[in-house]
Amino acid sequence: MAQLIVIDTCVLISALRSKNGASFKLLSLIDSNKFTFFLSVPLVLEYEAVAKRMSRSLGLLHSDIEDIINYLCVIGEHRKVHFLWRPNLKDPSDDFVLELAVESECSYIVTYNIKDFKGIERFNLKAITPQELLRIIGEIT
């Protein structure tokens, strides 16, 4: 059974920054059916805003970023979040990621900012790194 996940923005940016890490490996498996990832309008807008703000340091044109995000939107499962529990996390700007994960009945939020998602266990969720997810889906040992 495919794992149900939400990918935090920091993971996307890490994948765009380097082709050598776990984030890039995870994104390269995005259409492999080893996991299902969920998107919402606020998350896509954040992906785009952060990536475009960092485009020069990422070595990407805005059109490259738009192409990548468009592809993610084609492959990802879209959800509308019909409820808000804010504030819930230490950083309120992460609440929409949690809300999407709950709405989508995900098991994991994939992030490098594990501490930012402290307490999400009460929603039957766990924050894990890309490397941990790769281990769970059998891509690394």
Residue frames as qw, qx, qy, qz and C-alpha x, y, z in Angstrom:
[[0.000, 0.888, 0.461, 0.000, 0.00, 0.00, 0.00],
 [0.390, 0.537, -0.025, 0.748, 1.34, 3.41, -0.95],
 [0.337, -0.414, -0.448, 0.717, 2.18, 5.79, 1.87],
 [0.063, 0.869, 0.392, 0.293, 0.10, 8.98, 2.05],
 [0.546, -0.296, -0.136, 0.772, 2.23, 12.08, 2.54],
 [0.152, 0.981, 0.114, 0.026, 2.48, 15.85, 2.40],
 [0.723, 0.141, -0.033, 0.676, 5.83, 17.25, 1.26],
 [0.252, -0.849, -0.157, 0.438, 6.92, 20.36, 3.13],
 [0.407, 0.911, -0.061, 0.010, 8.36, 23.24, 1.11],
 [0.285, -0.774, 0.554, 0.113, 11.84, 22.79, 2.58],
 [0.719, -0.041, 0.673, 0.169, 12.03, 19.34, 0.96],
 [0.619, 0.718, 0.297, 0.116, 11.11, 20.69, -2.46],
 [0.095, 0.960, -0.263, -0.001, 13.71, 23.45, -2.17],
 [0.532, -0.533, 0.644, 0.134, 16.34, 20.94, -1.06],
 [0.753, 0.267, 0.574, 0.177, 15.56, 18.77, -4.11],
 [0.462, 0.872, 0.120, 0.113, 15.88, 21.79, -6.40],
 [0.199, -0.900, 0.382, 0.062, 19.17, 22.76, -4.77],
 [0.131, -0.528, 0.832, 0.108, 20.98, 19.42, -5.22],
 [0.812, 0.179, -0.399, -0.387, 20.58, 16.22, -7.19],
 [0.405, 0.331, -0.811, 0.261, 22.58, 14.26, -4.61],
 [0.205, -0.185, 0.681, -0.678, 20.34, 14.09, -1.58],
 [0.139, 0.291, 0.927, -0.190, 17.32, 12.25, -0.26],
 [0.336, 0.585, 0.283, -0.681, 14.99, 15.09, -1.27],
 [0.350, 0.483, -0.524, -0.608, 15.93, 14.78, -4.92],
 [0.070, 0.039, -0.992, -0.099, 15.60, 10.99, -4.75],
 [0.238, 0.430, 0.732, -0.471, 12.13, 11.40, -3.21],
 [0.395, 0.621, 0.019, -0.677, 11.04, 13.86, -5.89],
 [0.230, 0.373, -0.765, -0.472, 12.41, 11.57, -8.60],
 [0.019, -0.152, -0.987, 0.038, 10.00, 8.89, -7.32],
 [0.319, 0.192, 0.271, -0.888, 7.01, 11.23, -7.38],
 [0.709, 0.229, -0.211, -0.633, 5.22, 9.22, -10.08],
 [0.226, 0.306, -0.925, 0.003, 6.34, 5.76, -8.95],
 [0.736, -0.348, -0.375, -0.444, 3.17, 4.78, -7.01],
 [0.561, -0.019, -0.679, 0.473, 5.34, 4.11, -3.94],
 [0.106, -0.419, -0.521, 0.736, 3.61, 6.99, -2.19],
 [0.090, 0.750, 0.519, 0.401, 0.77, 9.40, -2.80],
 [0.283, -0.197, -0.264, 0.901, 1.38, 13.04, -2.06],
 [0.026, 0.797, 0.603, -0.011, -1.25, 15.66, -1.46],
 [0.256, 0.135, 0.082, 0.954, -1.42, 19.31, -2.44],
 [0.023, 0.803, 0.539, -0.254, -3.60, 22.26, -1.58],
 [0.322, 0.855, 0.144, 0.380, -3.74, 25.72, -3.12],
 [0.316, -0.925, 0.206, -0.042, -1.89, 27.30, -0.15],
 [0.763, -0.363, 0.432, 0.317, 0.90, 24.70, -0.35],
 [0.668, 0.454, 0.366, 0.462, 1.35, 25.12, -4.11],
 [0.100, 0.954, 0.048, 0.277, 1.43, 28.90, -3.70],
 [0.523, -0.782, 0.324, 0.104, 4.10, 28.55, -1.03],
 [0.813, 0.014, 0.417, 0.407, 6.14, 26.16, -3.20],
 [0.498, 0.693, 0.269, 0.447, 6.03, 28.71, -6.00],
 [0.125, -0.975, 0.048, -0.176, 6.75, 31.80, -3.89],
 [0.639, -0.645, 0.371, 0.195, 9.72, 30.29, -2.06],
 [0.777, 0.116, 0.441, 0.434, 11.22, 28.65, -5.16],
 [0.401, 0.789, 0.215, 0.412, 10.90, 31.82, -7.22],
 [0.295, -0.943, 0.149, -0.051, 12.36, 33.92, -4.41],
 [0.619, -0.536, 0.524, 0.235, 15.36, 31.55, -4.38],
 [0.836, 0.526, 0.156, -0.003, 15.51, 30.98, -8.15],
 [0.320, 0.847, -0.410, 0.109, 18.85, 32.69, -8.65],
 [0.312, -0.573, 0.736, -0.180, 20.58, 30.62, -5.94],
 [0.807, 0.084, 0.565, -0.149, 18.87, 27.47, -7.28],
 [0.165, -0.314, 0.685, 0.637, 20.11, 28.21, -10.79],
 [0.254, 0.459, 0.839, 0.146, 16.58, 28.03, -12.19],
 [0.105, -0.182, -0.276, -0.938, 14.47, 30.36, -14.27],
 [0.473, 0.094, 0.432, -0.762, 10.96, 31.21, -13.11],
 [0.740, 0.248, -0.333, -0.530, 9.67, 29.25, -16.11],
 [0.444, 0.205, -0.864, 0.120, 11.62, 26.18, -14.90],
 [0.125, 0.007, 0.737, -0.664, 10.02, 26.49, -11.48],
 [0.623, 0.197, 0.087, -0.752, 6.57, 26.87, -13.03],
 [0.670, 0.246, -0.630, -0.305, 7.15, 23.71, -15.10],
 [0.262, 0.117, -0.889, 0.356, 8.20, 21.73, -12.02],
 [0.300, 0.113, 0.570, -0.757, 5.24, 22.94, -9.98],
 [0.674, 0.231, -0.209, -0.670, 2.85, 22.26, -12.85],
 [0.564, 0.178, -0.803, -0.080, 4.17, 18.69, -13.02],
 [0.040, 0.002, -0.821, 0.569, 3.70, 18.27, -9.27],
 [0.487, 0.179, 0.263, -0.813, 0.13, 19.52, -9.68],
 [0.688, 0.216, -0.502, -0.478, -0.53, 16.94, -12.40],
 [0.522, 0.113, -0.834, 0.140, 0.85, 14.04, -10.35],
 [0.001, 0.040, -0.699, 0.714, -0.29, 15.08, -6.84],
 [0.197, -0.576, -0.788, -0.086, -3.69, 14.56, -5.27],
 [0.036, -0.383, 0.024, -0.923, -5.54, 17.82, -4.72],
 [0.322, -0.532, -0.744, 0.247, -7.47, 18.55, -1.55],
 [0.153, -0.657, -0.054, -0.736, -9.54, 21.47, -0.34],
 [0.288, -0.104, -0.733, 0.608, -9.20, 22.02, 3.36],
 [0.323, -0.612, -0.481, -0.538, -12.64, 22.65, 4.87],
 [0.632, -0.737, -0.236, 0.046, -11.58, 23.22, 8.44],
 [0.338, 0.642, -0.371, 0.579, -9.00, 25.29, 10.27],
 [0.741, -0.562, -0.331, 0.162, -7.55, 24.68, 13.72],
 [0.492, 0.442, -0.214, 0.719, -5.23, 27.61, 13.97],
 [0.289, 0.681, -0.671, 0.053, -3.00, 28.19, 15.70],
 [0.974, -0.186, -0.042, -0.118, -1.87, 24.67, 16.37],
 [0.861, 0.123, -0.119, 0.479, 1.88, 24.62, 15.75],
 [0.494, -0.538, -0.053, 0.681, 4.79, 26.64, 17.07],
 [0.083, -0.230, 0.377, 0.893, 5.08, 28.34, 13.67],
 [0.515, 0.490, 0.467, -0.526, 1.56, 29.30, 12.54],
 [0.425, 0.587, -0.417, -0.548, 2.76, 29.38, 8.92],
 [0.096, 0.204, -0.966, -0.130, 3.02, 25.56, 9.10],
 [0.490, 0.173, 0.634, -0.573, -0.61, 25.08, 10.16],
 [0.697, 0.446, -0.118, -0.549, -1.88, 24.77, 6.58],
 [0.381, 0.382, -0.837, -0.096, 0.54, 21.86, 6.01],
 [0.151, -0.005, 0.892, -0.426, -0.89, 20.09, 9.06],
 [0.572, 0.340, 0.327, -0.671, -4.45, 20.84, 7.99],
 [0.618, 0.450, -0.481, -0.430, -3.79, 19.37, 4.55],
 [0.224, 0.257, -0.935, 0.102, -2.25, 16.23, 6.06],
 [0.324, 0.140, 0.755, -0.553, -5.26, 15.74, 8.36],
 [0.623, 0.430, 0.036, -0.652, -7.77, 16.38, 5.55],
 [0.592, 0.461, -0.595, -0.288, -5.93, 13.86, 3.36],
 [0.923, -0.318, 0.142, -0.165, -5.67, 11.26, 6.13],
 [0.549, 0.622, -0.521, 0.202, -1.91, 11.11, 5.63],
 [0.874, -0.355, -0.228, 0.242, 0.49, 9.17, 7.79],
 [0.649, -0.266, 0.026, 0.712, 3.46, 11.49, 7.29],
 [0.193, 0.978, -0.036, -0.072, 4.53, 15.05, 6.76],
 [0.838, 0.107, 0.050, 0.533, 7.92, 14.86, 5.04],
 [0.018, -0.977, 0.049, -0.206, 10.09, 17.70, 6.27],
 [0.601, 0.259, -0.454, 0.605, 13.50, 18.66, 7.58],
 [0.161, -0.434, 0.291, -0.837, 11.82, 20.81, 10.23],
 [0.501, -0.269, -0.822, 0.029, 10.71, 17.99, 12.52],
 [0.209, -0.261, -0.573, 0.749, 10.59, 20.23, 15.60],
 [0.242, 0.012, -0.118, -0.963, 8.14, 22.58, 13.85],
 [0.641, -0.160, -0.519, -0.542, 5.58, 19.77, 13.80],
 [0.116, 0.074, -0.851, 0.507, 5.83, 18.77, 17.45],
 [0.380, 0.174, 0.572, -0.706, 2.52, 17.48, 18.77],
 [0.553, 0.230, -0.399, -0.694, 1.04, 16.26, 15.48],
 [0.137, 0.042, -0.988, 0.053, 0.89, 12.74, 16.86],
 [0.321, 0.289, 0.634, -0.642, -2.51, 13.64, 18.32],
 [0.610, 0.489, -0.089, -0.617, -3.74, 13.73, 14.71],
 [0.898, 0.050, 0.432, 0.064, -2.29, 10.27, 14.04],
 [0.583, 0.787, -0.131, 0.153, 0.52, 11.88, 12.00],
 [0.741, -0.455, 0.153, 0.469, 4.28, 11.77, 12.17],
 [0.277, 0.917, -0.253, -0.136, 6.85, 14.23, 10.81],
 [0.864, -0.155, 0.348, 0.329, 9.70, 12.38, 9.10],
 [0.071, -0.662, 0.449, 0.596, 12.68, 13.29, 6.92],
 [0.699, 0.501, -0.323, -0.396, 12.91, 12.35, 3.25],
 [0.239, 0.415, -0.875, 0.069, 15.52, 9.75, 4.15],
 [0.376, -0.005, 0.799, -0.469, 13.12, 8.13, 6.63],
 [0.727, 0.408, 0.166, -0.527, 10.40, 7.95, 3.99],
 [0.537, 0.543, -0.605, -0.224, 12.82, 6.42, 1.48],
 [0.029, -0.257, 0.932, -0.253, 13.61, 3.76, 4.08],
 [0.551, 0.185, 0.585, -0.566, 9.90, 3.10, 4.72],
 [0.748, 0.513, 0.008, -0.420, 9.16, 2.63, 1.01],
 [0.907, -0.053, 0.366, 0.200, 12.20, 0.38, 0.52],
 [0.546, 0.819, -0.081, 0.160, 14.34, 2.73, -1.54],
 [0.237, 0.640, -0.613, 0.398, 17.25, 2.69, 0.92],
 [0.800, -0.303, -0.511, 0.087, 18.27, 0.38, 3.74]]
